Amino acid sequence: MYAQMRSTWSADQARNAQEEGRVLPASQIIRIAQARHRGSQVLDVSLSGGRTPVYTVILKTRDGRRVDVTLDARTGRILSERGA
């Protein structure tokens, strides 16, 4: 669903978007994702999308499962989870 017209942003694009207030900081997004999966470890975070940017946070849960959490980059709302 969110994979359509999705391209990964460069580090500079992500930083500029954060500084301009167009997206939430990655640190805030990570806190939201980890609050859903207490004790999880962050494996990767990426920012992608066109008009509707999304963060994808890949977590390793305490029991060793991989969970991909997709969040709205502007609001921090969790849009989907895979592997939960």
PDB file of N, CA, C and O in Angstrom:
ATOM      1  N   MET A   1       0.823  -1.191   0.000  1.00  0.00           N
ATOM      2  CA  MET A   1       0.000   0.000   0.000  1.00  0.00           C
ATOM      3  C   MET A   1       0.868   1.256   0.000  1.00  0.00           C
ATOM      4  O   MET A   1       0.639   2.156  -0.808  1.00  0.00           O
ATOM      5  N   TYR A   2       1.862   1.335   0.892  1.00  0.00           N
ATOM      6  CA  TYR A   2       2.704   2.515   0.962  1.00  0.00           C
ATOM      7  C   TYR A   2       3.940   2.396   0.084  1.00  0.00           C
ATOM      8  O   TYR A   2       4.741   3.327   0.005  1.00  0.00           O
ATOM      9  N   ALA A   3       4.097   1.265  -0.570  1.00  0.00           N
ATOM     10  CA  ALA A   3       5.270   1.069  -1.417  1.00  0.00           C
ATOM     11  C   ALA A   3       5.116   1.764  -2.762  1.00  0.00           C
ATOM     12  O   ALA A   3       6.097   1.918  -3.489  1.00  0.00           O
ATOM     13  N   GLN A   4       3.906   2.186  -3.105  1.00  0.00           N
ATOM     14  CA  GLN A   4       3.680   2.826  -4.387  1.00  0.00           C
ATOM     15  C   GLN A   4       4.358   4.192  -4.414  1.00  0.00           C
ATOM     16  O   GLN A   4       4.249   4.969  -3.466  1.00  0.00           O
ATOM     17  N   MET A   5       5.058   4.473  -5.507  1.00  0.00           N
ATOM     18  CA  MET A   5       5.721   5.748  -5.714  1.00  0.00           C
ATOM     19  C   MET A   5       6.584   6.137  -4.510  1.00  0.00           C
ATOM     20  O   MET A   5       6.562   7.286  -4.069  1.00  0.00           O
ATOM     21  N   ARG A   6       7.322   5.196  -3.997  1.00  0.00           N
ATOM     22  CA  ARG A   6       8.128   5.409  -2.812  1.00  0.00           C
ATOM     23  C   ARG A   6       9.595   5.405  -3.182  1.00  0.00           C
ATOM     24  O   ARG A   6      10.074   4.468  -3.821  1.00  0.00           O
ATOM     25  N   SER A   7      10.303   6.430  -2.791  1.00  0.00           N
ATOM     26  CA  SER A   7      11.734   6.458  -3.014  1.00  0.00           C
ATOM     27  C   SER A   7      12.415   6.861  -1.711  1.00  0.00           C
ATOM     28  O   SER A   7      11.910   7.704  -0.971  1.00  0.00           O
ATOM     29  N   THR A   8      13.550   6.259  -1.443  1.00  0.00           N
ATOM     30  CA  THR A   8      14.273   6.555  -0.221  1.00  0.00           C
ATOM     31  C   THR A   8      14.948   7.915  -0.342  1.00  0.00           C
ATOM     32  O   THR A   8      15.551   8.239  -1.365  1.00  0.00           O
ATOM     33  N   TRP A   9      14.834   8.691   0.707  1.00  0.00           N
ATOM     34  CA  TRP A   9      15.437  10.020   0.735  1.00  0.00           C
ATOM     35  C   TRP A   9      16.909   9.906   1.104  1.00  0.00           C
ATOM     36  O   TRP A   9      17.303   9.009   1.850  1.00  0.00           O
ATOM     37  N   SER A  10      17.710  10.811   0.583  1.00  0.00           N
ATOM     38  CA  SER A  10      19.120  10.858   0.964  1.00  0.00           C
ATOM     39  C   SER A  10      19.220  11.447   2.373  1.00  0.00           C
ATOM     40  O   SER A  10      18.260  12.029   2.878  1.00  0.00           O
ATOM     41  N   ALA A  11      20.366  11.296   2.991  1.00  0.00           N
ATOM     42  CA  ALA A  11      20.580  11.854   4.332  1.00  0.00           C
ATOM     43  C   ALA A  11      20.379  13.367   4.322  1.00  0.00           C
ATOM     44  O   ALA A  11      19.798  13.916   5.258  1.00  0.00           O
ATOM     45  N   ASP A  12      20.850  14.046   3.278  1.00  0.00           N
ATOM     46  CA  ASP A  12      20.684  15.505   3.177  1.00  0.00           C
ATOM     47  C   ASP A  12      19.217  15.895   3.033  1.00  0.00           C
ATOM     48  O   ASP A  12      18.766  16.854   3.659  1.00  0.00           O
ATOM     49  N   GLN A  13      18.468  15.157   2.212  1.00  0.00           N
ATOM     50  CA  GLN A  13      17.048  15.444   2.043  1.00  0.00           C
ATOM     51  C   GLN A  13      16.304  15.271   3.365  1.00  0.00           C
ATOM     52  O   GLN A  13      15.468  16.100   3.725  1.00  0.00           O
ATOM     53  N   ALA A  14      16.605  14.204   4.075  1.00  0.00           N
ATOM     54  CA  ALA A  14      15.949  13.934   5.356  1.00  0.00           C
ATOM     55  C   ALA A  14      16.288  15.018   6.371  1.00  0.00           C
ATOM     56  O   ALA A  14      15.404  15.505   7.076  1.00  0.00           O
ATOM     57  N   ARG A  15      17.546  15.397   6.450  1.00  0.00           N
ATOM     58  CA  ARG A  15      17.978  16.430   7.385  1.00  0.00           C
ATOM     59  C   ARG A  15      17.298  17.763   7.075  1.00  0.00           C
ATOM     60  O   ARG A  15      16.826  18.450   7.981  1.00  0.00           O
ATOM     61  N   ASN A  16      17.249  18.126   5.795  1.00  0.00           N
ATOM     62  CA  ASN A  16      16.601  19.377   5.404  1.00  0.00           C
ATOM     63  C   ASN A  16      15.113  19.367   5.734  1.00  0.00           C
ATOM     64  O   ASN A  16      14.574  20.364   6.216  1.00  0.00           O
ATOM     65  N   ALA A  17      14.453  18.250   5.478  1.00  0.00           N
ATOM     66  CA  ALA A  17      13.021  18.136   5.776  1.00  0.00           C
ATOM     67  C   ALA A  17      12.769  18.259   7.275  1.00  0.00           C
ATOM     68  O   ALA A  17      11.788  18.872   7.695  1.00  0.00           O
ATOM     69  N   GLN A  18      13.651  17.679   8.077  1.00  0.00           N
ATOM     70  CA  GLN A  18      13.517  17.791   9.534  1.00  0.00           C
ATOM     71  C   GLN A  18      13.738  19.230   9.984  1.00  0.00           C
ATOM     72  O   GLN A  18      12.969  19.755  10.789  1.00  0.00           O
ATOM     73  N   GLU A  19      14.776  19.864   9.474  1.00  0.00           N
ATOM     74  CA  GLU A  19      15.088  21.244   9.855  1.00  0.00           C
ATOM     75  C   GLU A  19      13.977  22.213   9.454  1.00  0.00           C
ATOM     76  O   GLU A  19      13.726  23.198  10.148  1.00  0.00           O
ATOM     77  N   GLU A  20      13.314  21.932   8.333  1.00  0.00           N
ATOM     78  CA  GLU A  20      12.224  22.784   7.851  1.00  0.00           C
ATOM     79  C   GLU A  20      10.890  22.449   8.507  1.00  0.00           C
ATOM     80  O   GLU A  20       9.892  23.128   8.266  1.00  0.00           O
ATOM     81  N   GLY A  21      10.867  21.405   9.337  1.00  0.00           N
ATOM     82  CA  GLY A  21       9.654  21.024  10.033  1.00  0.00           C
ATOM     83  C   GLY A  21       8.653  20.263   9.176  1.00  0.00           C
ATOM     84  O   GLY A  21       7.483  20.152   9.545  1.00  0.00           O
ATOM     85  N   ARG A  22       9.093  19.740   8.041  1.00  0.00           N
ATOM     86  CA  ARG A  22       8.194  18.983   7.156  1.00  0.00           C
ATOM     87  C   ARG A  22       7.992  17.549   7.619  1.00  0.00           C
ATOM     88  O   ARG A  22       6.984  16.921   7.292  1.00  0.00           O
ATOM     89  N   VAL A  23       8.957  17.027   8.386  1.00  0.00           N
ATOM     90  CA  VAL A  23       8.852  15.677   8.958  1.00  0.00           C
ATOM     91  C   VAL A  23       9.366  15.714  10.391  1.00  0.00           C
ATOM     92  O   VAL A  23      10.154  16.586  10.758  1.00  0.00           O
ATOM     93  N   LEU A  24       8.916  14.769  11.188  1.00  0.00           N
ATOM     94  CA  LEU A  24       9.393  14.646  12.558  1.00  0.00           C
ATOM     95  C   LEU A  24      10.820  14.120  12.567  1.00  0.00           C
ATOM     96  O   LEU A  24      11.233  13.426  11.638  1.00  0.00           O
ATOM     97  N   PRO A  25      11.571  14.444  13.607  1.00  0.00           N
ATOM     98  CA  PRO A  25      12.923  13.897  13.719  1.00  0.00           C
ATOM     99  C   PRO A  25      12.894  12.373  13.857  1.00  0.00           C
ATOM    100  O   PRO A  25      11.969  11.812  14.445  1.00  0.00           O
ATOM    101  N   ALA A  26      13.901  11.720  13.318  1.00  0.00           N
ATOM    102  CA  ALA A  26      13.987  10.265  13.387  1.00  0.00           C
ATOM    103  C   ALA A  26      13.991   9.787  14.841  1.00  0.00           C
ATOM    104  O   ALA A  26      13.424   8.736  15.140  1.00  0.00           O
ATOM    105  N   SER A  27      14.614  10.530  15.738  1.00  0.00           N
ATOM    106  CA  SER A  27      14.665  10.118  17.145  1.00  0.00           C
ATOM    107  C   SER A  27      13.266  10.020  17.752  1.00  0.00           C
ATOM    108  O   SER A  27      12.997   9.124  18.552  1.00  0.00           O
ATOM    109  N   GLN A  28      12.387  10.927  17.380  1.00  0.00           N
ATOM    110  CA  GLN A  28      11.012  10.896  17.880  1.00  0.00           C
ATOM    111  C   GLN A  28      10.251   9.699  17.299  1.00  0.00           C
ATOM    112  O   GLN A  28       9.481   9.041  17.999  1.00  0.00           O
ATOM    113  N   ILE A  29      10.477   9.430  16.018  1.00  0.00           N
ATOM    114  CA  ILE A  29       9.839   8.293  15.348  1.00  0.00           C
ATOM    115  C   ILE A  29      10.297   6.982  15.985  1.00  0.00           C
ATOM    116  O   ILE A  29       9.490   6.076  16.189  1.00  0.00           O
ATOM    117  N   ILE A  30      11.572   6.881  16.294  1.00  0.00           N
ATOM    118  CA  ILE A  30      12.114   5.677  16.929  1.00  0.00           C
ATOM    119  C   ILE A  30      11.455   5.460  18.292  1.00  0.00           C
ATOM    120  O   ILE A  30      11.093   4.333  18.630  1.00  0.00           O
ATOM    121  N   ARG A  31      11.299   6.522  19.071  1.00  0.00           N
ATOM    122  CA  ARG A  31      10.652   6.398  20.388  1.00  0.00           C
ATOM    123  C   ARG A  31       9.227   5.867  20.251  1.00  0.00           C
ATOM    124  O   ARG A  31       8.791   5.030  21.041  1.00  0.00           O
ATOM    125  N   ILE A  32       8.505   6.358  19.243  1.00  0.00           N
ATOM    126  CA  ILE A  32       7.130   5.904  19.022  1.00  0.00           C
ATOM    127  C   ILE A  32       7.110   4.412  18.685  1.00  0.00           C
ATOM    128  O   ILE A  32       6.320   3.651  19.245  1.00  0.00           O
ATOM    129  N   ALA A  33       7.979   4.006  17.773  1.00  0.00           N
ATOM    130  CA  ALA A  33       8.023   2.591  17.362  1.00  0.00           C
ATOM    131  C   ALA A  33       8.437   1.697  18.530  1.00  0.00           C
ATOM    132  O   ALA A  33       7.853   0.633  18.733  1.00  0.00           O
ATOM    133  N   GLN A  34       9.433   2.121  19.291  1.00  0.00           N
ATOM    134  CA  GLN A  34       9.901   1.299  20.411  1.00  0.00           C
ATOM    135  C   GLN A  34       8.891   1.269  21.553  1.00  0.00           C
ATOM    136  O   GLN A  34       8.868   0.302  22.314  1.00  0.00           O
ATOM    137  N   ALA A  35       8.066   2.283  21.696  1.00  0.00           N
ATOM    138  CA  ALA A  35       7.029   2.265  22.731  1.00  0.00           C
ATOM    139  C   ALA A  35       6.016   1.159  22.442  1.00  0.00           C
ATOM    140  O   ALA A  35       5.416   0.593  23.357  1.00  0.00           O
ATOM    141  N   ARG A  36       5.840   0.866  21.175  1.00  0.00           N
ATOM    142  CA  ARG A  36       4.921  -0.201  20.766  1.00  0.00           C
ATOM    143  C   ARG A  36       5.536  -1.582  21.022  1.00  0.00           C
ATOM    144  O   ARG A  36       4.819  -2.561  21.230  1.00  0.00           O
ATOM    145  N   HIS A  37       6.876  -1.648  21.004  1.00  0.00           N
ATOM    146  CA  HIS A  37       7.606  -2.912  21.198  1.00  0.00           C
ATOM    147  C   HIS A  37       8.702  -2.671  22.230  1.00  0.00           C
ATOM    148  O   HIS A  37       9.872  -2.508  21.886  1.00  0.00           O
ATOM    149  N   ARG A  38       8.309  -2.653  23.479  1.00  0.00           N
ATOM    150  CA  ARG A  38       9.230  -2.369  24.594  1.00  0.00           C
ATOM    151  C   ARG A  38      10.433  -3.318  24.582  1.00  0.00           C
ATOM    152  O   ARG A  38      10.304  -4.524  24.370  1.00  0.00           O
ATOM    153  N   GLY A  39      11.594  -2.730  24.815  1.00  0.00           N
ATOM    154  CA  GLY A  39      12.808  -3.528  24.888  1.00  0.00           C
ATOM    155  C   GLY A  39      13.385  -3.918  23.544  1.00  0.00           C
ATOM    156  O   GLY A  39      14.345  -4.685  23.476  1.00  0.00           O
ATOM    157  N   SER A  40      12.799  -3.388  22.457  1.00  0.00           N
ATOM    158  CA  SER A  40      13.297  -3.744  21.124  1.00  0.00           C
ATOM    159  C   SER A  40      14.560  -2.960  20.794  1.00  0.00           C
ATOM    160  O   SER A  40      14.850  -1.922  21.388  1.00  0.00           O
ATOM    161  N   GLN A  41      15.292  -3.487  19.837  1.00  0.00           N
ATOM    162  CA  GLN A  41      16.529  -2.877  19.351  1.00  0.00           C
ATOM    163  C   GLN A  41      16.280  -2.380  17.936  1.00  0.00           C
ATOM    164  O   GLN A  41      15.678  -3.088  17.129  1.00  0.00           O
ATOM    165  N   VAL A  42      16.740  -1.161  17.623  1.00  0.00           N
ATOM    166  CA  VAL A  42      16.575  -0.599  16.286  1.00  0.00           C
ATOM    167  C   VAL A  42      17.657  -1.165  15.375  1.00  0.00           C
ATOM    168  O   VAL A  42      18.849  -1.064  15.667  1.00  0.00           O
ATOM    169  N   LEU A  43      17.225  -1.760  14.269  1.00  0.00           N
ATOM    170  CA  LEU A  43      18.167  -2.283  13.280  1.00  0.00           C
ATOM    171  C   LEU A  43      18.383  -1.297  12.144  1.00  0.00           C
ATOM    172  O   LEU A  43      19.486  -1.201  11.604  1.00  0.00           O
ATOM    173  N   ASP A  44      17.327  -0.556  11.774  1.00  0.00           N
ATOM    174  CA  ASP A  44      17.441   0.389  10.660  1.00  0.00           C
ATOM    175  C   ASP A  44      16.263   1.357  10.696  1.00  0.00           C
ATOM    176  O   ASP A  44      15.181   1.032  11.185  1.00  0.00           O
ATOM    177  N   VAL A  45      16.502   2.553  10.167  1.00  0.00           N
ATOM    178  CA  VAL A  45      15.458   3.568  10.005  1.00  0.00           C
ATOM    179  C   VAL A  45      15.657   4.202   8.639  1.00  0.00           C
ATOM    180  O   VAL A  45      16.773   4.575   8.276  1.00  0.00           O
ATOM    181  N   SER A  46      14.560   4.323   7.875  1.00  0.00           N
ATOM    182  CA  SER A  46      14.665   4.996   6.587  1.00  0.00           C
ATOM    183  C   SER A  46      13.460   5.903   6.388  1.00  0.00           C
ATOM    184  O   SER A  46      12.374   5.644   6.906  1.00  0.00           O
ATOM    185  N   LEU A  47      13.672   6.958   5.636  1.00  0.00           N
ATOM    186  CA  LEU A  47      12.627   7.919   5.287  1.00  0.00           C
ATOM    187  C   LEU A  47      12.429   7.829   3.791  1.00  0.00           C
ATOM    188  O   LEU A  47      13.387   7.905   3.022  1.00  0.00           O
ATOM    189  N   SER A  48      11.186   7.668   3.380  1.00  0.00           N
ATOM    190  CA  SER A  48      10.906   7.531   1.951  1.00  0.00           C
ATOM    191  C   SER A  48       9.530   8.097   1.649  1.00  0.00           C
ATOM    192  O   SER A  48       8.779   8.477   2.548  1.00  0.00           O
ATOM    193  N   GLY A  49       9.222   8.142   0.376  1.00  0.00           N
ATOM    194  CA  GLY A  49       7.897   8.585  -0.047  1.00  0.00           C
ATOM    195  C   GLY A  49       7.962   9.816  -0.919  1.00  0.00           C
ATOM    196  O   GLY A  49       8.994  10.477  -1.038  1.00  0.00           O
ATOM    197  N   GLY A  50       6.852  10.094  -1.508  1.00  0.00           N
ATOM    198  CA  GLY A  50       6.719  11.272  -2.352  1.00  0.00           C
ATOM    199  C   GLY A  50       6.000  12.366  -1.594  1.00  0.00           C
ATOM    200  O   GLY A  50       6.569  12.999  -0.704  1.00  0.00           O
ATOM    201  N   ARG A  51       4.732  12.588  -1.954  1.00  0.00           N
ATOM    202  CA  ARG A  51       3.942  13.616  -1.281  1.00  0.00           C
ATOM    203  C   ARG A  51       3.603  13.250   0.156  1.00  0.00           C
ATOM    204  O   ARG A  51       3.381  14.132   0.985  1.00  0.00           O
ATOM    205  N   THR A  52       3.563  11.962   0.455  1.00  0.00           N
ATOM    206  CA  THR A  52       3.265  11.496   1.808  1.00  0.00           C
ATOM    207  C   THR A  52       4.474  10.723   2.322  1.00  0.00           C
ATOM    208  O   THR A  52       4.557   9.510   2.132  1.00  0.00           O
ATOM    209  N   PRO A  53       5.411  11.411   2.972  1.00  0.00           N
ATOM    210  CA  PRO A  53       6.619  10.720   3.434  1.00  0.00           C
ATOM    211  C   PRO A  53       6.324   9.787   4.604  1.00  0.00           C
ATOM    212  O   PRO A  53       5.478  10.075   5.451  1.00  0.00           O
ATOM    213  N   VAL A  54       7.031   8.675   4.632  1.00  0.00           N
ATOM    214  CA  VAL A  54       6.893   7.692   5.702  1.00  0.00           C
ATOM    215  C   VAL A  54       8.276   7.277   6.195  1.00  0.00           C
ATOM    216  O   VAL A  54       9.252   7.247   5.445  1.00  0.00           O
ATOM    217  N   TYR A  55       8.317   6.962   7.472  1.00  0.00           N
ATOM    218  CA  TYR A  55       9.503   6.341   8.054  1.00  0.00           C
ATOM    219  C   TYR A  55       9.224   4.849   8.155  1.00  0.00           C
ATOM    220  O   TYR A  55       8.100   4.438   8.441  1.00  0.00           O
ATOM    221  N   THR A  56      10.236   4.054   7.923  1.00  0.00           N
ATOM    222  CA  THR A  56      10.176   2.630   8.204  1.00  0.00           C
ATOM    223  C   THR A  56      11.240   2.345   9.252  1.00  0.00           C
ATOM    224  O   THR A  56      12.424   2.609   9.043  1.00  0.00           O
ATOM    225  N   VAL A  57      10.805   1.806  10.376  1.00  0.00           N
ATOM    226  CA  VAL A  57      11.714   1.464  11.468  1.00  0.00           C
ATOM    227  C   VAL A  57      11.731  -0.059  11.563  1.00  0.00           C
ATOM    228  O   VAL A  57      10.690  -0.691  11.746  1.00  0.00           O
ATOM    229  N   ILE A  58      12.907  -0.632  11.438  1.00  0.00           N
ATOM    230  CA  ILE A  58      13.054  -2.084  11.557  1.00  0.00           C
ATOM    231  C   ILE A  58      13.594  -2.369  12.954  1.00  0.00           C
ATOM    232  O   ILE A  58      14.654  -1.884  13.348  1.00  0.00           O
ATOM    233  N   LEU A  59      12.826  -3.174  13.689  1.00  0.00           N
ATOM    234  CA  LEU A  59      13.163  -3.491  15.069  1.00  0.00           C
ATOM    235  C   LEU A  59      13.441  -4.974  15.232  1.00  0.00           C
ATOM    236  O   LEU A  59      12.932  -5.808  14.483  1.00  0.00           O
ATOM    237  N   LYS A  60      14.256  -5.284  16.222  1.00  0.00           N
ATOM    238  CA  LYS A  60      14.436  -6.669  16.670  1.00  0.00           C
ATOM    239  C   LYS A  60      13.842  -6.717  18.075  1.00  0.00           C
ATOM    240  O   LYS A  60      14.320  -6.043  18.988  1.00  0.00           O
ATOM    241  N   THR A  61      12.801  -7.517  18.232  1.00  0.00           N
ATOM    242  CA  THR A  61      12.132  -7.600  19.526  1.00  0.00           C
ATOM    243  C   THR A  61      12.957  -8.396  20.521  1.00  0.00           C
ATOM    244  O   THR A  61      13.937  -9.049  20.160  1.00  0.00           O
ATOM    245  N   ARG A  62      12.544  -8.330  21.777  1.00  0.00           N
ATOM    246  CA  ARG A  62      13.268  -9.064  22.828  1.00  0.00           C
ATOM    247  C   ARG A  62      13.319 -10.559  22.560  1.00  0.00           C
ATOM    248  O   ARG A  62      14.269 -11.236  22.952  1.00  0.00           O
ATOM    249  N   ASP A  63      12.276 -11.079  21.878  1.00  0.00           N
ATOM    250  CA  ASP A  63      12.278 -12.520  21.590  1.00  0.00           C
ATOM    251  C   ASP A  63      12.893 -12.848  20.225  1.00  0.00           C
ATOM    252  O   ASP A  63      12.747 -13.964  19.726  1.00  0.00           O
ATOM    253  N   GLY A  64      13.585 -11.864  19.622  1.00  0.00           N
ATOM    254  CA  GLY A  64      14.350 -12.111  18.406  1.00  0.00           C
ATOM    255  C   GLY A  64      13.607 -11.946  17.088  1.00  0.00           C
ATOM    256  O   GLY A  64      14.181 -12.180  16.024  1.00  0.00           O
ATOM    257  N   ARG A  65      12.335 -11.544  17.144  1.00  0.00           N
ATOM    258  CA  ARG A  65      11.584 -11.352  15.898  1.00  0.00           C
ATOM    259  C   ARG A  65      11.934 -10.010  15.263  1.00  0.00           C
ATOM    260  O   ARG A  65      12.288  -9.057  15.958  1.00  0.00           O
ATOM    261  N   ARG A  66      11.833  -9.946  13.946  1.00  0.00           N
ATOM    262  CA  ARG A  66      12.004  -8.699  13.201  1.00  0.00           C
ATOM    263  C   ARG A  66      10.615  -8.114  12.977  1.00  0.00           C
ATOM    264  O   ARG A  66       9.700  -8.808  12.534  1.00  0.00           O
ATOM    265  N   VAL A  67      10.470  -6.829  13.287  1.00  0.00           N
ATOM    266  CA  VAL A  67       9.210  -6.130  13.075  1.00  0.00           C
ATOM    267  C   VAL A  67       9.514  -4.857  12.286  1.00  0.00           C
ATOM    268  O   VAL A  67      10.370  -4.062  12.673  1.00  0.00           O
ATOM    269  N   ASP A  68       8.795  -4.676  11.169  1.00  0.00           N
ATOM    270  CA  ASP A  68       8.919  -3.462  10.362  1.00  0.00           C
ATOM    271  C   ASP A  68       7.722  -2.574  10.688  1.00  0.00           C
ATOM    272  O   ASP A  68       6.576  -2.961  10.456  1.00  0.00           O
ATOM    273  N   VAL A  69       7.985  -1.392  11.223  1.00  0.00           N
ATOM    274  CA  VAL A  69       6.929  -0.454  11.584  1.00  0.00           C
ATOM    275  C   VAL A  69       6.991   0.725  10.617  1.00  0.00           C
ATOM    276  O   VAL A  69       8.033   1.368  10.484  1.00  0.00           O
ATOM    277  N   THR A  70       5.882   1.006   9.946  1.00  0.00           N
ATOM    278  CA  THR A  70       5.794   2.135   9.026  1.00  0.00           C
ATOM    279  C   THR A  70       4.976   3.228   9.688  1.00  0.00           C
ATOM    280  O   THR A  70       3.863   2.992  10.157  1.00  0.00           O
ATOM    281  N   LEU A  71       5.547   4.441   9.722  1.00  0.00           N
ATOM    282  CA  LEU A  71       4.898   5.564  10.391  1.00  0.00           C
ATOM    283  C   LEU A  71       4.803   6.763   9.465  1.00  0.00           C
ATOM    284  O   LEU A  71       5.673   6.979   8.622  1.00  0.00           O
ATOM    285  N   ASP A  72       3.746   7.537   9.624  1.00  0.00           N
ATOM    286  CA  ASP A  72       3.596   8.791   8.899  1.00  0.00           C
ATOM    287  C   ASP A  72       4.701   9.726   9.390  1.00  0.00           C
ATOM    288  O   ASP A  72       4.805   9.978  10.590  1.00  0.00           O
ATOM    289  N   ALA A  73       5.517  10.236   8.488  1.00  0.00           N
ATOM    290  CA  ALA A  73       6.672  11.048   8.860  1.00  0.00           C
ATOM    291  C   ALA A  73       6.275  12.421   9.397  1.00  0.00           C
ATOM    292  O   ALA A  73       7.069  13.077  10.071  1.00  0.00           O
ATOM    293  N   ARG A  74       5.063  12.855   9.105  1.00  0.00           N
ATOM    294  CA  ARG A  74       4.614  14.179   9.567  1.00  0.00           C
ATOM    295  C   ARG A  74       3.959  14.124  10.934  1.00  0.00           C
ATOM    296  O   ARG A  74       4.088  15.055  11.729  1.00  0.00           O
ATOM    297  N   THR A  75       3.253  13.030  11.210  1.00  0.00           N
ATOM    298  CA  THR A  75       2.467  12.945  12.445  1.00  0.00           C
ATOM    299  C   THR A  75       2.994  11.929  13.451  1.00  0.00           C
ATOM    300  O   THR A  75       2.726  12.043  14.647  1.00  0.00           O
ATOM    301  N   GLY A  76       3.740  10.940  12.975  1.00  0.00           N
ATOM    302  CA  GLY A  76       4.208   9.864  13.837  1.00  0.00           C
ATOM    303  C   GLY A  76       3.191   8.758  14.017  1.00  0.00           C
ATOM    304  O   GLY A  76       3.429   7.817  14.774  1.00  0.00           O
ATOM    305  N   ARG A  77       2.060   8.854  13.334  1.00  0.00           N
ATOM    306  CA  ARG A  77       1.018   7.823  13.438  1.00  0.00           C
ATOM    307  C   ARG A  77       1.512   6.532  12.797  1.00  0.00           C
ATOM    308  O   ARG A  77       2.062   6.545  11.696  1.00  0.00           O
ATOM    309  N   ILE A  78       1.311   5.414  13.499  1.00  0.00           N
ATOM    310  CA  ILE A  78       1.700   4.114  12.954  1.00  0.00           C
ATOM    311  C   ILE A  78       0.712   3.743  11.867  1.00  0.00           C
ATOM    312  O   ILE A  78      -0.496   3.689  12.099  1.00  0.00           O
ATOM    313  N   LEU A  79       1.247   3.483  10.660  1.00  0.00           N
ATOM    314  CA  LEU A  79       0.421   3.146   9.514  1.00  0.00           C
ATOM    315  C   LEU A  79       0.295   1.642   9.317  1.00  0.00           C
ATOM    316  O   LEU A  79      -0.756   1.143   8.915  1.00  0.00           O
ATOM    317  N   SER A  80       1.375   0.926   9.605  1.00  0.00           N
ATOM    318  CA  SER A  80       1.333  -0.528   9.465  1.00  0.00           C
ATOM    319  C   SER A  80       2.492  -1.146  10.238  1.00  0.00           C
ATOM    320  O   SER A  80       3.479  -0.491  10.574  1.00  0.00           O
ATOM    321  N   GLU A  81       2.324  -2.431  10.501  1.00  0.00           N
ATOM    322  CA  GLU A  81       3.372  -3.235  11.127  1.00  0.00           C
ATOM    323  C   GLU A  81       3.411  -4.569  10.410  1.00  0.00           C
ATOM    324  O   GLU A  81       2.376  -5.139  10.065  1.00  0.00           O
ATOM    325  N   ARG A  82       4.604  -5.048  10.194  1.00  0.00           N
ATOM    326  CA  ARG A  82       4.769  -6.358   9.566  1.00  0.00           C
ATOM    327  C   ARG A  82       5.712  -7.175  10.426  1.00  0.00           C
ATOM    328  O   ARG A  82       6.782  -6.706  10.812  1.00  0.00           O
ATOM    329  N   GLY A  83       5.310  -8.394  10.720  1.00  0.00           N
ATOM    330  CA  GLY A  83       6.140  -9.281  11.521  1.00  0.00           C
ATOM    331  C   GLY A  83       5.795  -9.262  12.989  1.00  0.00           C
ATOM    332  O   GLY A  83       6.445  -9.947  13.779  1.00  0.00           O
ATOM    333  N   ALA A  84       4.793  -8.499  13.379  1.00  0.00           N
ATOM    334  CA  ALA A  84       4.423  -8.372  14.802  1.00  0.00           C
ATOM    335  C   ALA A  84       3.763  -9.624  15.324  1.00  0.00           C
ATOM    336  O   ALA A  84       3.392  -9.683  16.497  1.00  0.00           O
TER     337      ALA A  84
END
